[in-house]
């Protein structure tokens, strides 16, 4: 079974994230969407809330599992019996950071590959930060997040 791990903060999950998940699910037997718990960041949503939102948004994709982790990503990937990390790229600035991270991960775990997926054109500008900013200012987020979690996001802000 080919398993890939798609890590991120998903604070909250966006249609851009969902696009990468849906496309990855067609390439791999199982995709584990995993929330990195980072104590230095102050997320808007708890890990439990984010897991719930991702599960709702991916309910139509049978080969997706939702999880969370802390610590080194490569250790987590090994723990999940995988050797593939999926990363979505929106722009050159994403590539520069993710390129460095992929090399660091390769140094730590030579058996793990990082696969980059380009965002679909209509999501290249989209980020969780943009969603939170718009929601906080009572702007429309209808085109940015899965419909099934839109109300939960709006209620938070």
N, C-alpha and C positions, 0 to 999 in steps of 0.2 A: 504494500500500500504506500503510495506516494503522499506524504503529508507535508504541508507548508505552513509556516507560522507567519502571520501578518500582525506585527506588533505596532502599538501606537498608544497615544493618550485617549483618543476618541472622546474628546470633551467639548461638545458631543459628537457622535457619529454624524457624518454629512453624506449627501448624495455622492460626493466624490469618493469617500471611503467605500460606500456601498458598491459603486461601480468597480472598484479594484477587487472587492470581495467576490462579486458576481463573476467577474472575468477569471479570477484565480480559481474559483470553484469548478470551472470548466476544464482547467488544466491539471488540477490535482484531485486525488481521491478524497482528501480531507484538507480543509483549511481551518486552522486554529487562529481565530481573531483574539489577540491577547492584549489586555490593557497593562501597560507598564505603570506600576505604582511608584511614583517619584516623590519622595518626601520633601524635596526642595521646591516643588511646584504646588501652587494652591489652585486645584481644579474647581470649576464651578459645580461639578456633579461628583458625587461619591463614586467609588469603584462599583458599588452595588447598583447605583442608578445607571451607570454607564453599561454595565453588564446587561441589565434589564432592557435598556434601549437598543443595544446591539442585537439581543435575542429577538426582540420585536421586529427590528428592521430586516433581520436575516431569516425569519421564520419560514420563508418560502424557499430557502436553499438547504436541502437536506444534509449536505456534506460539510456544513459549517458548525464549528464548536466555538464557544465563547469562554474565555478564561482570563485570569490576571496573574501577574508575577511581579517580583522585585528581584533585584540582583542582576547578574550578567545575562544578557540575552542568549549568548551561545550556550550557557549552562542550561537555560530553560529549553532551548531548541533540542539539545541532547536528551533532556528529561522527557520530552514529548516524542522521542524516537523519530525525529525529523533531521534533515540536513539542508533545508531550504528556508530562507527568509525572504518574504515578499516586501518590497518597499514601493510605494507610489511616488512618482515624481511629477511635479507641476511645472517647475521652471529650473533654470540654470542654478539658481541659488539653492534649491533643494538638492540638486545633483552634487554640488560641491560638498555639502555637509554629509549626505548619504554615502558619497564616494569615500570620504574619510572613515566613516563608521564601518563600511563594508571591508575596508582594508584592515582596520583594527580587529574586526571579528574574524577575518581570515587568518590574521596573525595568531589570535587566541585559539582558533579552531579551524585548521586547514580543510577539514572535511565538510564544512558548512559553506554553501553558496548563497549569495545574495542576488536575487532576481529583481530587476527594476521594471516596473510597469509605468508607462506614460499615462497620465491622466487623459481621459477623453476631453476633446476640445471644450465642451461646455462646462467642464469643472476645473479648468486650469487656474482660475482665479480664486477658487473656493477653499476656505479654511475654517476650522472650528472657531478660531478667533473672530473671523468675520461674522459668523453665525451669532456668536455671543454678543458682539457689538451691536448688530442689527436688532437682535431680540431685546437687548437692554434699552435701545432707543425706540422701541415699538415699531420697528421696520418689519416689512414682510420677509419671512424666512421660508415661505411656501415652496419656492423652487430650489431651496438649498438643502433641505433635510427630508428624510422619509416622512410621509404623511402621518404614519402611525405613531411618531414621537413628537410631532410638531407642537401639540398642546402641552406636553410635559416640559418642553424647552421654554415655551412662552410663559408658562406658570412660574417657572424658576426665576424669570426676570420681571 
